[in-house]
Amino acid sequence: MTDVAQVVGNGGLTPEVRREAGEVLLEVRNLNKSFGGLAAIQDVSLDLRAGVVTTLVGPNGAGKTTLFNLITGHLKPDNGSVSWRGHDIIGEKPWQIARRGICRTFQDLRLFEHMTVEDNVLTVMEQSFWPVQPGGFAKARARRARVHEILEETHLSDKARIRAIDLSYAERKFLSLARIMATDGVIWLLDEPASGLDPRSFELFVRLLRQNVARGITVCIIEHNLDVVISLSDRVAFLDRGQLLAEDDPETILKDPHLAAIYFGERA
């Protein structure tokens, strides 16, 4: 079962975010998190900027998902800060952070499996658990119209009345993305969003992401697929054993023989 709070956004991109491409929206500073004797995140600092795609790469166990969990309030850091447009959000609950427009997906997708595709998307646009939502029938019609637009964009229109559990794997991936799109969140944190996609689905995924980045969406992706890294990334941050070893443009990172050796498990 999903947690709706993780994908409830702030109701749309503000004019400031649209105008100020490249503005630092999220600042991670000197973040640390240990589990017993394991240092999962060690003194990590990272900026996420408006309209920029940053990809987190590194071997399994590098701390990528832990970093997402710290940013979104699922874990509390031992020390360090996470700031949203200058406001410290450490200690806020995941739903509060999501309301700011910081939205995420999970590797295990967390869909409402026994609800229809349409209702899965609609739930993230509802402001409360009450059957009657604020705004009356006019707002309800607007929400459904927006859902239909999103399903058209993600090629799920013909699946609108099908339960999520009955979708193919690629379709479930796009439903997860559709839910993020429905939030109108400002920052998307995507955990391996393209894993397992066939070539045609991958092309659609790349196109959708590029379109939304052009609108000013800030994207941070955890990804192992180097095709995704090359196709989408403006910046690449390389994590290993909880440390940020390097951050640069994709070409520079991918050509570094030391980082490549770590990535492919060929440590000296």
Buried (B, 14 or more C-beta within 10 A) or exposed (E): EBEBBBBBBBEEBBEEBBEBBEBBBBBBBEBBBEEEEEBBBBBBEBBBBBBBBBBBBBBEBBBBBBBBBBBBBBBEBEEBBBBBBEEEBBEBEBBEBBBBBBBBBBEEBBBBBEBBBBBBBBBBBBEEEEEEBEEEEEEBEEBBEBBBEBBEBBBBBEBBEBBBEEBEEBBBBBBBBBBBBBBBBBBBBBBBBBBEBEEEBBEBBBEBBEEBBEEBBBBBBBBBBEEBBEBBBBBBBBBBBBBBBBBBEBEEBBEBEEBEEBBEEEEE
